[in-house]
Amino acid sequence: MTDLCDRSATELAASLRSDEVSAADIVESALSRIEMVDERLHAFLTVTADAAREQAANVDRRLAAGESLPAAAGIPLAMKDVLCTRGVTTTCGSRILHNYVPPYDCTPWARLEAAGSALVGKTNCDEFAMGSSGENSAFGPAHNPWDLERVPGGSSSGSAAAVAAGEAVWALGTDTGGSVRQPAALCGVVGMKPTYGRISRFGLIAFASSLDHVSTFSRTVRDAAVLLSAIAGHDPKDATSVNRPPSDYTEGLDAGVAGLRVGVLPESFSEGVQQAVRDAIRSACDRLAGLGASVDEASLPNAEYAFSAYYLLAPAECSSNLARYDGVRYGHRAEGAGDVVELMMKTRGEGFGDEVKRRIILGTYSLSAGYYDAYYGQAQKVRTLVIRDYERAFERFDVLVSPTSPTTAFRIGEKTDDPVAMYLSDIFTIPANLAGVPAISVPCGTDQDGLPIGLQLTGRVLDEATVLRAAQAYEHDLGWAATPSLLVSP
């Protein structure tokens, strides 16, 4: 019999309301799974068992009293440890924040807590969300539940692994250049990045403010729609928040793709893409065509420059955002400093890992006098070209498809000595962050080693509904169901 923690949020919500199960039962199932597997998986940095049980008990009391509760009530949630939680340590996977306890909640969690969601813990991640494998965490890497010797992707590594392994029913992460969609692909779950500003960034500890998107992990597209509906919407605390009324993204979800115009990016089949991934994307395109969509080749002419532009823009914003960690106000404070300058240098030297230091140096250089126009300024121009490419593409197509990642999960340590090879894991996801358009990764099969492959669908700004509808139609028709090896042989 399937454990409760392995069921979808939609199924669990229905069971709760029909009195088949209690919220306490659901939460205990997730906590038991964490206890059973997380010593090997290392998806969590903090487990909030007592708080989750208290939240579940409150949901059960309210349901027993006849209250009508939101769909997220009682559902176990994991949250990437870059999202602030009042009274719960929030480390960003970094030594510099190992003891930081925020005095406030991020808006996404505030909304979910009000809806009755049960937070089971904060998840492991690349330090300050900088990485594509989870190996940059100061507290050791998370592992992929499909093969513990492989990475789960990054930077939202723990959230992806937790959902895939049933430690949480769904999770929040952040996506700056692919940090939700890429680990979703590598772990065989659904990763949804909405339009920039659709979900408030208030309480998100920033990496690159113009690129950061709070995003979701789930096991089904329908769950992604439910979770997005619960946390999206305008927030006056975030100046970049889109001022649009809340939507129910489950409406029209089952409308299908008949008549939908699907554009396939030719880079999907280029030399650097693993053969199994190419084959899976071709099969996905055929399946969409079989469902009634028109499928043709699309083009983003400047996407080849997006990678280079991103690795100037993101480090530049990182350099600015991380300047606040000085050892004075909060977080780690180095001992034995003779003055403020030495204190700051020692604190940052001890507190930041190699990848964070690399990006701070690169970003500071690109912003420096004499180089700003040649590097940062030029990268911003490329960003504008990418945005225009998407606008032109969406005149012809309703959604664009490509692989989420050019390869399946690679072995831990395989790319740590080659930063460029590591960065190329996000080659297909980065353009959507530069343009701020919505995109989703859904499982579309496995490779010869049984490792998951992800299909990425990208849509127009603020058109999450079409992206979700196309993903739902594909997911339903494929009927992909596979169990991570960790759960087959625990």
C-alpha positions in Angstrom: 0.0 0.0 0.0 1.3 3.5 -0.9 2.2 5.6 2.1 0.2 8.8 2.5 3.4 10.9 1.8 3.6 9.3 -1.6 0.2 10.5 -2.7 -0.5 13.8 -4.5 -1.6 16.9 -2.6 -4.9 16.8 -4.6 -5.6 13.3 -3.5 -4.7 14.0 0.1 -6.9 17.1 0.2 -9.9 15.1 -1.0 -9.2 12.3 1.5 -9.0 14.9 4.3 -12.3 16.3 3.5 -14.0 12.9 3.3 -12.6 12.0 6.7 -10.6 9.1 5.2 -7.4 10.4 6.8 -6.4 13.1 9.2 -3.9 15.9 8.7 -2.0 14.3 11.6 -1.8 11.0 9.8 -0.4 12.7 6.6 2.2 14.7 8.5 3.3 11.7 10.5 3.8 9.8 7.2 6.1 12.5 5.9 8.0 12.7 9.2 8.5 8.9 9.3 9.8 9.0 5.7 12.3 11.8 6.7 13.4 9.7 9.6 13.8 6.6 7.4 15.8 8.1 4.5 17.2 11.5 5.2 20.4 10.4 6.8 21.3 9.1 3.4 19.6 11.7 1.3 20.5 14.8 3.3 17.7 16.8 1.8 16.9 18.7 5.0 19.0 21.1 7.0 16.3 21.6 9.7 13.3 19.4 10.4 10.4 21.2 12.1 8.5 18.1 13.4 6.9 19.7 16.4 5.6 22.7 14.4 4.3 20.5 11.6 2.4 18.3 14.1 0.9 21.4 15.7 -0.2 22.8 12.4 -1.7 19.4 11.5 -3.6 19.2 14.8 -5.0 22.7 14.2 -6.2 21.7 10.7 -7.9 18.6 12.1 -9.7 20.7 14.8 -10.9 23.2 12.2 -12.2 20.5 9.8 -14.0 18.8 12.7 -15.7 22.0 13.5 -17.0 22.2 10.0 -14.7 24.9 8.6 -14.0 25.1 4.9 -10.2 25.2 4.5 -8.0 25.9 1.5 -6.6 23.0 -0.6 -3.1 23.4 1.0 -4.4 22.8 4.5 -2.7 19.9 6.3 -0.3 19.1 3.3 3.3 18.5 4.3 5.6 21.2 2.8 9.3 21.6 2.5 11.0 24.9 1.9 14.4 25.8 0.5 16.6 27.3 3.2 16.8 30.7 1.5 13.3 31.6 2.4 12.9 33.3 5.8 10.9 31.6 8.5 10.2 33.4 11.8 11.9 31.6 14.6 13.4 28.9 12.4 17.1 28.9 11.4 17.6 30.1 7.8 21.1 29.4 6.6 21.1 29.7 2.8 23.4 26.7 2.9 26.2 29.0 4.1 28.5 29.1 7.1 28.0 32.8 7.2 24.3 32.4 8.2 24.6 29.1 10.2 23.1 30.8 13.3 20.6 33.2 11.6 17.1 33.0 12.9 14.8 35.5 11.0 12.3 37.6 13.0 9.8 37.5 10.1 8.3 35.1 7.5 8.6 35.3 3.7 5.3 36.1 2.1 4.9 32.6 0.3 5.2 30.8 3.7 3.0 33.4 5.4 0.3 32.7 2.9 0.7 28.9 3.2 0.7 29.0 7.0 -2.5 31.0 6.9 -3.9 28.3 4.6 -3.1 25.6 7.1 0.0 24.1 5.4 2.3 22.0 7.6 6.0 22.9 7.3 8.1 19.8 7.9 11.5 21.5 7.4 14.0 23.7 5.6 15.9 22.0 2.7 19.5 21.8 1.7 20.7 23.9 -1.2 23.8 25.3 -2.9 25.2 28.2 -0.9 23.1 31.3 -1.5 21.4 29.4 -4.4 24.6 29.5 -6.4 25.1 26.1 -8.1 23.6 23.4 -10.4 24.2 20.3 -8.3 23.7 21.0 -4.6 27.4 20.4 -4.0 28.1 23.9 -2.9 26.2 23.6 0.4 28.4 24.4 3.3 26.7 21.5 5.1 27.4 18.8 2.6 25.5 17.9 -0.6 22.0 16.4 -0.9 21.8 13.2 -2.9 19.5 12.1 -5.7 16.9 9.5 -4.6 17.2 7.7 -8.0 20.9 7.1 -7.4 22.6 8.3 -4.2 25.9 8.6 -5.9 24.5 11.3 -8.2 23.5 14.9 -7.7 19.9 15.9 -7.4 20.6 19.1 -9.4 20.7 22.6 -7.9 20.5 25.0 -6.4 17.2 23.8 -4.9 18.6 20.4 -4.4 17.0 19.4 -1.1 13.5 20.5 -2.1 13.6 18.4 -5.3 15.0 15.4 -3.5 12.5 15.7 -0.7 9.5 15.7 -3.0 10.9 12.8 -5.1 11.5 10.7 -2.0 8.2 11.4 -0.3 9.7 13.4 2.5 7.3 16.2 1.6 4.3 16.2 -0.7 5.4 19.5 -2.3 8.0 22.1 -1.8 9.2 25.6 -2.5 12.5 26.5 -4.1 13.9 29.4 -6.0 14.9 29.6 -9.6 17.5 32.2 -10.7 18.8 30.4 -13.8 17.1 27.1 -13.6 17.4 26.2 -9.9 14.0 24.6 -9.7 13.4 23.3 -13.2 16.8 21.6 -13.5 16.7 19.7 -10.2 13.0 18.8 -10.9 14.2 17.2 -14.2 17.0 15.3 -12.5 14.8 14.1 -9.7 11.7 13.2 -11.8 9.3 15.7 -10.3 7.4 18.8 -11.6 9.1 22.1 -11.3 7.2 25.3 -12.0 8.8 28.8 -12.4 6.1 31.4 -12.9 6.4 34.9 -14.4 8.8 37.2 -12.6 6.9 39.0 -9.9 4.0 36.5 -9.9 5.1 35.2 -6.5 6.4 37.7 -3.9 10.1 37.7 -3.2 9.6 39.4 0.2 11.5 37.3 2.7 13.6 35.6 0.0 17.3 36.1 0.8 18.5 37.5 -2.5 21.1 36.1 -4.9 20.3 38.1 -8.0 17.2 40.2 -7.5 16.1 40.7 -11.1 16.4 37.0 -11.8 15.2 35.3 -8.6 11.8 33.6 -8.8 10.2 31.8 -6.0 9.0 28.5 -7.6 7.4 25.2 -6.8 8.0 21.5 -6.7 5.3 18.9 -6.8 4.6 15.4 -8.1 1.9 16.4 -10.5 1.0 19.3 -12.7 -2.3 19.7 -10.9 -0.5 20.0 -7.6 1.7 22.7 -9.1 -1.4 24.6 -10.2 -2.9 24.3 -6.7 0.3 25.4 -5.0 0.8 28.3 -7.3 -2.8 29.4 -6.7 -2.1 29.5 -3.0 1.0 31.7 -3.0 0.7 33.9 -6.1 -0.7 37.4 -6.1 0.3 41.0 -5.5 2.3 41.8 -2.3 2.8 45.5 -1.4 5.9 44.4 0.5 7.6 43.5 -2.8 8.1 46.4 -5.3 8.5 43.9 -8.2 5.3 42.0 -7.4 2.9 41.9 -10.3 -0.3 43.8 -9.4 -2.8 41.3 -10.7 -5.7 39.7 -8.8 -5.2 36.1 -7.6 -6.0 33.3 -10.0 -7.2 29.7 -9.7 -4.8 27.9 -12.0 -6.8 24.7 -11.8 -9.5 26.3 -14.0 -9.2 25.1 -17.6 -6.4 22.8 -16.6 -7.9 19.8 -18.4 -8.8 21.7 -21.6 -6.1 19.8 -23.6 -3.8 21.0 -26.3 -5.9 20.6 -29.5 -5.2 23.6 -31.7 -2.3 24.8 -29.5 0.8 26.0 -31.4 4.0 24.3 -30.0 7.4 25.6 -31.0 10.4 23.3 -30.7 13.8 24.8 -30.2 16.3 23.2 -32.6 19.1 23.4 -29.9 17.2 20.6 -28.2 18.9 18.1 -30.5 22.4 19.6 -30.6 25.6 17.8 -30.0 25.9 18.7 -26.4 22.6 17.1 -25.5 22.6 13.5 -24.2 21.2 11.1 -26.8 18.5 9.7 -24.4 17.4 13.3 -23.8 17.1 14.0 -27.5 15.1 10.9 -28.1 12.7 11.8 -25.2 12.1 15.3 -26.5 11.4 14.0 -30.0 8.9 11.5 -28.5 7.3 14.3 -26.4 6.8 16.4 -29.5 5.2 13.5 -31.3 2.9 12.9 -28.3 1.8 16.6 -28.3 1.1 16.4 -32.0 -0.9 13.3 -31.4 -3.0 15.2 -28.9 -3.9 17.8 -31.5 -1.2 20.4 -31.1 0.5 21.8 -34.2 4.3 21.4 -33.7 6.9 23.3 -35.7 10.4 24.6 -35.3 10.9 27.8 -33.3 13.8 30.1 -33.0 15.4 32.2 -30.3 18.3 33.6 -32.3 20.0 35.3 -29.3 19.6 32.5 -26.9 23.2 31.4 -27.6 24.4 34.5 -25.9 22.0 34.2 -22.9 24.5 31.9 -21.0 27.3 34.5 -21.2 25.0 37.4 -20.3 23.6 35.5 -17.3 27.0 34.8 -15.9 27.8 38.6 -15.9 24.4 39.8 -14.7 23.8 37.3 -11.9 27.3 37.7 -10.4 27.0 41.4 -10.6 23.8 41.4 -8.6 25.3 38.8 -6.2 28.2 41.1 -5.6 25.8 43.9 -4.6 23.4 41.7 -2.5 26.1 39.9 -0.6 27.9 43.0 0.4 25.6 43.2 3.5 27.3 40.3 5.2 29.9 42.1 7.2 30.0 40.3 10.6 28.4 43.2 12.4 24.7 43.0 12.1 23.8 39.3 12.0 25.2 36.0 11.0 28.8 34.7 11.4 31.3 37.0 13.1 35.1 36.2 12.9 37.2 36.3 16.0 40.4 38.2 16.6 39.9 41.1 14.2 41.8 44.3 15.0 39.5 46.7 13.2 36.3 46.8 11.2 38.0 46.2 7.8 39.8 43.2 9.1 36.6 41.9 10.8 34.7 42.1 7.5 37.5 40.5 5.5 37.9 37.6 8.0 34.2 37.1 8.4 33.6 36.9 4.6 36.7 34.8 4.1 35.5 32.3 6.7 31.8 32.4 5.9 31.6 32.2 2.2 32.5 29.1 0.1 34.5 29.0 -3.1 31.7 29.3 -5.5 30.2 32.3 -3.8 33.6 34.0 -3.7 34.1 33.2 -7.4 30.8 34.9 -8.3 31.4 37.9 -6.0 34.8 38.5 -7.6 33.4 38.1 -11.1 30.5 40.4 -10.4 32.6 43.1 -8.7 35.0 43.1 -11.7 32.2 43.4 -14.2 30.8 46.4 -12.3 34.1 48.1 -11.8 35.1 51.4 -13.4 36.3 50.9 -17.0 34.6 47.6 -17.4 31.0 48.3 -16.6 30.0 49.2 -20.2 32.0 46.4 -21.8 30.6 43.7 -19.5 27.6 44.5 -17.4 26.1 47.0 -19.9 26.6 44.7 -22.8 25.0 41.8 -21.0 21.9 44.0 -20.3 21.7 44.7 -24.0 21.8 40.9 -24.7 19.0 40.4 -22.1 16.8 42.8 -24.1 17.5 40.9 -27.3 16.5 37.6 -25.6 13.2 39.3 -24.3 12.5 40.4 -27.9 13.2 36.9 -29.2 10.6 35.5 -26.9 8.1 38.2 -27.9 8.6 37.3 -31.6 8.4 33.6 -30.9 5.1 33.9 -29.1 3.6 35.7 -32.0 3.8 32.3 -33.8 3.5 29.8 -30.9 1.6 29.4 -27.6 4.3 27.4 -25.9 8.0 26.5 -26.6 9.5 23.1 -25.8 13.0 22.0 -25.1 14.9 19.7 -22.7 15.1 21.1 -19.2 18.6 19.8 -18.8 21.0 18.6 -21.5 21.8 15.5 -19.5 20.4 13.4 -16.7 21.9 13.4 -13.2 25.7 13.3 -13.2 27.8 11.8 -10.4 28.7 13.7 -7.3 32.2 15.2 -7.8 32.1 14.8 -11.6 32.0 18.5 -12.5 33.3 20.2 -9.4 36.7 21.0 -11.0 35.1 22.5 -14.1 32.8 25.4 -13.3 31.9 26.0 -16.9 30.8 22.4 -17.5 28.7 22.8 -14.3 27.2 26.1 -15.5 26.2 24.5 -18.8 23.7 22.3 -16.9 21.4 25.4 -17.1 21.9 26.2 -20.8 18.2 25.5 -21.6 16.7 27.2 -18.5 18.6 30.5 -18.3 16.9 32.3 -21.1 13.5 32.1 -19.4 15.0 33.8 -16.3 16.5 36.6 -18.4 13.1 37.2 -20.0 11.0 36.6 -16.8 8.6 34.2 -18.7 6.9 31.3 -17.1 8.3 27.8 -17.6 7.7 24.3 -16.2 9.6 21.0 -16.2 7.7 17.8 -16.3 9.1 14.2 -16.4 9.2 12.7 -19.9 10.9 9.4 -19.4 14.2 7.9 -18.3 17.6 7.2 -19.8 19.4 3.9 -20.1 20.4 4.0 -16.4 16.8 4.6 -15.3 17.5 8.3 -14.5 14.7 10.8 -15.1 14.6 13.2 -18.1 12.7 16.6 -18.0 10.7 18.3 -20.7 10.6 22.1 -20.4 7.5 24.1 -21.6 7.8 27.9 -21.7 5.0 30.4 -22.2 4.2 34.1 -22.6 4.6 36.5 -19.7 1.7 36.0 -17.2 0.3 33.1 -19.2 1.0 30.3 -16.6 -2.5 28.9 -17.4 -1.5 27.8 -20.9 1.9 26.4 -19.8 0.1 24.4 -17.1 -2.6 23.2 -19.5 -0.1 21.9 -22.0 2.0 20.3 -19.2 -1.2 18.7 -17.8 -2.2 17.2 -21.2 1.2 15.8 -21.8 1.6 14.4 -18.2 -1.9 12.7 -18.4 -1.2 11.2 -21.8 2.3 9.9 -20.9 1.1 8.4 -17.6 4.7 8.3 -16.5 5.1 6.5 -13.2 8.4 5.3 -11.7 9.7 5.0 -8.2 13.2 6.2 -7.1 15.6 3.4 -6.2 15.9 4.8 -2.7 12.3 3.8 -2.0 12.4 0.5 -3.9 15.3 -0.7 -1.7 15.3 1.4 1.4 
